[in-house]
Amino acid sequence: MNKIRLLRYGSGGLLLLLIFVLQSTLFRRIEIRGIVPNLIIITIVSFALLRGRIDGAIAGAILGLLQDIYFGNVIGFYAGLYMYLGFFTGFLYNNFYKDSLLVPIGIFAAGDVLANLIVFFFTFMFRGKLQLHVYIGNIIIPELIFTVFAGFLLYRLLYVINHVIEQLEWSKEYES
């Protein structure tokens, strides 16, 4: 494995671990009415948009598995949910300008709403709690606003890191 590839996967793994630690520790300290931005969805969507379907699916599976292990009752629920989110978002990889913020912000919003609706369906509705309007008003909309704001900031950072790694890859290919 060459150094550039090791840098790509090593930095990606460290980023995933850092995002998970931040999501589960530091950002729990800045919650507003129990709501924190969903850094995991921001990261998965960013990986998928900046690196493609496979990297998005891998990022989703890893972050989802970590969330399942540390916070879930069932192993695989979030891993599957986030893996599919990363995979299907990755179809947009070649279809937009990476430095544009409009598409990522829209996908962060759509991914957050979709993930929350799936969580509602499988965790609350199956237990007979059918108050979707309460869940939308108290969880989905506040988290959506918080996630879009955090995504605006975090996507730029992930974009710059990805751009530096791609520049190193291109320069290495040009040398060969």
C-alpha positions as CSV (number, residue, x, y, z in Angstrom):
1,M,0.0,0.0,0.0
2,N,1.5,3.3,-1.0
3,K,1.9,6.3,1.3
4,I,-0.8,8.4,-0.4
5,R,-3.4,5.6,-0.1
6,L,-2.4,5.0,3.5
7,L,-2.8,8.8,4.1
8,R,-6.3,8.7,2.5
9,Y,-7.6,5.7,4.5
10,G,-5.7,6.7,7.7
11,S,-7.0,10.2,7.7
12,G,-10.5,8.9,6.8
13,G,-10.5,6.5,9.7
14,L,-9.2,9.1,12.1
15,L,-11.9,11.5,10.9
16,L,-14.6,8.9,11.5
17,L,-13.3,8.2,14.9
18,L,-13.0,11.9,15.8
19,I,-16.5,12.6,14.6
20,F,-17.9,9.8,16.6
21,V,-16.1,10.9,19.7
22,L,-17.2,14.5,19.2
23,Q,-20.8,13.4,18.6
24,S,-21.0,11.3,21.7
25,T,-19.1,13.5,24.1
26,L,-18.4,17.1,23.4
27,F,-21.6,17.8,21.5
28,R,-23.7,16.3,24.2
29,R,-22.5,19.2,26.4
30,I,-23.8,21.8,24.0
31,E,-27.3,20.3,23.5
32,I,-30.3,22.6,23.3
33,R,-33.4,20.9,24.8
34,G,-31.8,17.5,24.3
35,I,-31.0,18.2,20.6
36,V,-27.5,18.1,19.1
37,P,-26.4,18.4,15.5
38,N,-26.1,15.0,13.8
39,L,-22.3,15.1,12.9
40,I,-22.6,11.5,11.8
41,I,-25.0,12.2,9.0
42,I,-23.0,15.3,8.0
43,T,-19.8,13.1,7.8
44,I,-21.4,10.2,5.9
45,V,-23.0,12.6,3.3
46,S,-19.7,14.5,3.0
47,F,-17.7,11.3,2.4
48,A,-20.2,10.1,-0.2
49,L,-20.3,13.4,-2.0
50,L,-16.5,14.0,-1.9
51,R,-15.3,10.4,-2.4
52,G,-18.2,8.4,-3.9
53,R,-20.6,5.5,-3.2
54,I,-18.2,3.0,-1.8
55,D,-16.5,5.4,0.6
56,G,-19.8,6.8,1.7
57,A,-21.2,3.3,2.4
58,I,-18.1,2.3,4.3
59,A,-18.2,5.5,6.4
60,G,-21.9,4.9,7.0
61,A,-21.4,1.3,8.1
62,I,-18.5,2.2,10.4
63,L,-20.2,5.1,12.1
64,G,-23.5,3.3,12.3
65,L,-21.8,0.2,13.8
66,L,-20.1,2.4,16.4
67,Q,-23.5,4.0,17.2
68,D,-25.1,0.6,17.5
69,I,-22.4,-0.8,19.7
70,Y,-22.3,2.2,22.1
71,F,-25.9,3.4,22.1
72,G,-28.2,0.9,20.4
73,N,-30.2,-2.0,21.6
74,V,-29.8,-3.9,18.3
75,I,-26.5,-4.3,16.4
76,G,-27.0,-3.4,12.7
77,F,-29.9,-0.9,12.7
78,Y,-27.9,2.3,12.4
79,A,-25.1,0.5,10.5
80,G,-27.6,-0.5,7.7
81,L,-29.4,2.8,7.8
82,Y,-26.2,4.9,7.5
83,M,-24.6,2.5,5.0
84,Y,-27.5,2.9,2.6
85,L,-27.6,6.7,3.2
86,G,-23.9,6.9,2.2
87,F,-24.3,4.5,-0.7
88,F,-27.3,6.3,-2.3
89,T,-25.9,9.8,-1.6
90,G,-22.7,8.7,-3.4
91,F,-24.6,8.6,-6.7
92,L,-24.3,12.4,-6.7
93,Y,-20.5,12.2,-6.5
94,N,-19.9,13.2,-10.2
95,N,-23.0,15.3,-10.6
96,F,-22.3,18.6,-8.8
97,Y,-19.5,21.0,-8.0
98,K,-17.7,19.9,-4.8
99,D,-17.1,23.4,-3.7
100,S,-20.8,24.3,-3.9
101,L,-22.6,24.3,-0.5
102,L,-26.1,24.1,-1.9
103,V,-26.2,20.4,-2.7
104,P,-24.5,19.2,0.5
105,I,-26.7,21.3,2.7
106,G,-29.8,20.0,1.0
107,I,-28.6,16.4,1.3
108,F,-27.8,16.9,5.0
109,A,-31.3,18.2,5.5
110,A,-32.9,15.4,3.5
111,G,-30.7,12.7,5.1
112,D,-31.4,13.9,8.6
113,V,-35.2,14.0,8.1
114,L,-35.2,10.6,6.4
115,A,-33.1,9.0,9.1
116,N,-35.3,10.5,11.8
117,L,-38.4,9.3,10.1
118,I,-37.0,5.8,9.8
119,V,-36.0,5.8,13.5
120,F,-39.5,7.0,14.4
121,F,-41.1,4.3,12.4
122,F,-39.0,1.5,13.8
123,T,-38.6,2.6,17.4
124,F,-41.8,4.5,18.3
125,M,-44.5,3.5,15.9
126,F,-43.9,-0.2,16.5
127,R,-44.4,0.4,20.2
128,G,-47.8,2.1,19.5
129,K,-46.6,5.7,20.0
130,L,-48.2,7.3,17.0
131,Q,-47.6,11.0,17.8
132,L,-45.6,11.9,14.7
133,H,-46.4,15.6,15.0
134,V,-44.9,15.7,18.4
135,Y,-41.7,13.9,17.2
136,I,-41.5,16.3,14.2
137,G,-41.9,19.4,16.3
138,N,-39.7,18.4,19.2
139,I,-37.0,16.3,17.5
140,I,-36.9,16.4,13.7
141,I,-37.1,20.2,13.1
142,P,-34.8,21.4,15.8
143,E,-32.2,18.7,14.9
144,L,-32.6,19.6,11.2
145,I,-31.8,23.3,11.9
146,F,-28.9,22.4,14.1
147,T,-27.5,19.8,11.7
148,V,-27.8,22.2,8.7
149,F,-25.9,24.9,10.6
150,A,-23.2,22.5,11.7
151,G,-23.0,20.9,8.2
152,F,-22.4,24.3,6.7
153,L,-19.2,24.6,8.8
154,L,-18.1,20.9,8.9
155,Y,-18.5,20.3,5.1
156,R,-16.0,23.1,4.4
157,L,-13.4,21.4,6.7
158,L,-14.0,18.0,5.2
159,Y,-13.8,19.5,1.7
160,V,-10.4,21.1,2.4
161,I,-9.0,17.8,3.9
162,N,-10.3,15.8,0.9
163,H,-8.9,18.4,-1.6
164,V,-5.4,18.3,0.0
165,I,-5.4,14.4,-0.2
166,E,-6.6,14.5,-3.8
167,Q,-3.9,17.0,-4.7
168,L,-1.3,14.7,-3.2
169,E,-2.7,11.7,-5.1
170,W,-2.7,13.7,-8.4
171,S,0.9,14.9,-7.9
172,K,2.1,11.4,-7.1
173,E,0.4,10.0,-10.2
174,Y,1.9,12.8,-12.3
175,E,5.4,11.9,-11.0
176,S,5.0,8.3,-11.9
